[in-house]
Structures are given as C-alpha cells and as structure tokens.
C-alpha cells in the first residue's frame, strides 16, 4: 500500500520550477495528486498527444496537454 505524500503547495499557489528542462518557469497549480506526489502546473511541461480519427468524416489532430511535475521540483513563489 502506497502512502499519501505531504505536499508543500496547494491548488491556486504560484510556483517556480527549480530543476529539469522547465527550470525557472512559473505557473499556477491546477491539480495535485497526493498518491503520486505530482502537480499539474498551468503553462509548464507541455506534451503532445496524437489523436487518430475514429470515423471516416473525422480529422486526426495533435493535442497539446500539460503533464504533471513532481512536487520536489517546484518551490512556492510570492504572488
């Protein structure tokens, strides 16, 4: 059984990424997963998802989604 991690930020807080590819970028916390210890931050860590068309009259597309970042890679900033 996995423990829920205590996370130092809350939804709506302004945070700054302190390590990784998106270092020094800031954004607002949109979602928190206590089970995995990851945060979803607005405007940071975009990933692309390629969607195939299901029907003949649909068009395939590329969606841009925000991927979660571990809470140890962010710090709280002042608003």
C-alpha positions, 0 to 999 in steps of 0.5 A: 500500500502506497502512502499519501505524500505531504505536499508543500503547495496547494491548488491556486499557489504560484510556483517556480520550477527549480530543476529539469528542462522547465527550470525557472518557469512559473505557473499556477497549480491546477491539480495535485495528486497526493498518491503520486506526489505530482502537480499539474502546473498551468503553462509548464511541461507541455506534451503532445498527444496524437489523436487518430480519427475514429470515423471516416468524416473525422480529422486526426489532430495533435493535442497539446496537454500539460503533464504533471511535475513532481512536487520536489521540483517546484518551490512556492513563489510570492504572488 
